Amino acid sequence: MMNESPSARGVQRYIEEAKEVLLERERRWQRAKGMRFDTIAVHGLYTVDEAIKKNQGAIIEPLFLSSAQAYRDADELEAALSYQIPTWCYTRIHNPTLGYLEDTLALLETYGSDVRAGCCVYSSGMAAIENVTDTLLVRIGNERPNFVSQCQIYGGTFQQFNVRKMQERGIEVRWVLEPADIDEWRKKIDKNTRFLYAETPSNPGLQFFDLKPVIELAHSHGIPMVVDSTIASPALMRPLTFGADIVIHSATKVMSTSGMGMAGAVIARQPIVSNIPNGEMKADFALYLKRYPQRDQGGCLHPFQALMTLNDLRDLRHRVDRLSENALIVARFLASHPAVLEVNYLGLGDHPRHKVASDYFFLVDAEVDPRYQRPVNRYTHLLAFRPRGGHEAARRVFDRLQLIYRATDLGRVKTVATIPAISTHLLQGEECRQMACIPNDLIRLSVGAEDPQDIINDLKQALEGR
Ligand SMILES: Cc1ncc(COP(=O)(O)O)c(C=O)c1O
């Protein structure tokens, strides 16, 4: 201590000063933990106190467009850049506006549990998937890492795994064809497996399976379970609360429902299970991503988009409820229409995965919502159907849509349709589509918040060719 240099003492002074900031943050976190889902979605960690003391009373979280943070002196700069005090530093590393979104997402994904999690947001869902998976696919010695994934996943993710990782870089992805079969997952794991990957439910095939045994299997091998939960959103299912390690979102979708931008998010349990000997990474995976891989690779979210997504999130529960109710009404109509061969919607009672979906998908806080006062199953905004007559007939139905947009998008307040075989899942080719059960005549429908009768009227005229 006697030989401590003036600069070391200066750095230490800032570390001491930051302790109060961290304590205050912890107090706000605990306070938020005692609040209901809707309140967290509306406020996150932003408080009246912060608004008055720091932001001129602004009731909406401020937008920090500055690319960099200034420091009082060299000691504070060193304390910040060595990550010894809370800092945002440079927007590629962090930014206060991103922080508001990240706190809210971490709280929503762990809602109703004691699980502690961190969040790191990205410029898109694909950037989030890439950063998570590449970070976990680190080489240890001469081992060649592999990972095990269900094959029914979003087309972009399939290409990232199959082409970018496997074909271009020789990192083996081991596809699970039937994810409900726990033995298939088990047989594909070996000592070089770094993680298991699921998309629940999957886009567009709505594959879904009992997640808990697969999470247990991952943990019994000392590896993390990574779940893309984009379609469900935390309003219906929160995989971290029943054991998953890392949740990924394309926050572009139902979280940014007004459809004006792209965003991705990673929410990770503290700590995650992993066979990688890196204590810092395991302790707080989201913070690790932010401090190192994302910092070095870019892919950061723009603060303006963070604020837009945060603003869209505030009524997530109500919106997911409404979209899911509409989707069920539309699915029932399609199921009753003679020109429809098959409807794939998890909410239909005769769907082969309806029962298992009913064990997982509950509208959060329905028990305390005066409209329901009981647990309520909701099955998301996403469905798919096959008109009779094959691919060309499907194209004709699709082309006749007048209210519904033909676009590769989902989770919108407006109803949107696409044919995955010629759009989202085109690049993966016929063979891989067959493996993932995506027929060429499948129309994917993301049901919006319009009056469902108008959606039905549009589908009816398109199916009947009038
Ligand atoms: C389930 C799922 N995950 C990830 C993505 C990729 O997200 P983004 O488009 O934000 O990059 C998508 C996009 O459609 C998706 O549907």
The ligand as a Gaussian input file, in Angstrom:
#p B3LYP/6-31G(d) Opt

LIG

0 1
 C      -37.099000     -17.122000     -35.148000
 C      -36.189000     -16.106000     -35.753000
 N      -34.953000     -15.940000     -35.257000
 C      -34.099000     -15.040000     -35.776000
 C      -34.447000     -14.263000     -36.851000
 C      -33.463000     -13.273000     -37.400000
 O      -33.725000     -12.003000     -36.884000
 P      -33.405000     -10.635000     -37.633000
 O      -34.246000     -10.577000     -38.859000
 O      -33.750000      -9.586000     -36.613000
 O      -31.947000     -10.646000     -37.954000
 C      -35.721000     -14.388000     -37.409000
 C      -36.110000     -13.568000     -38.575000
 O      -37.139000     -13.798000     -39.185000
 C      -36.622000     -15.332000     -36.845000
 O      -37.847000     -15.505000     -37.332000

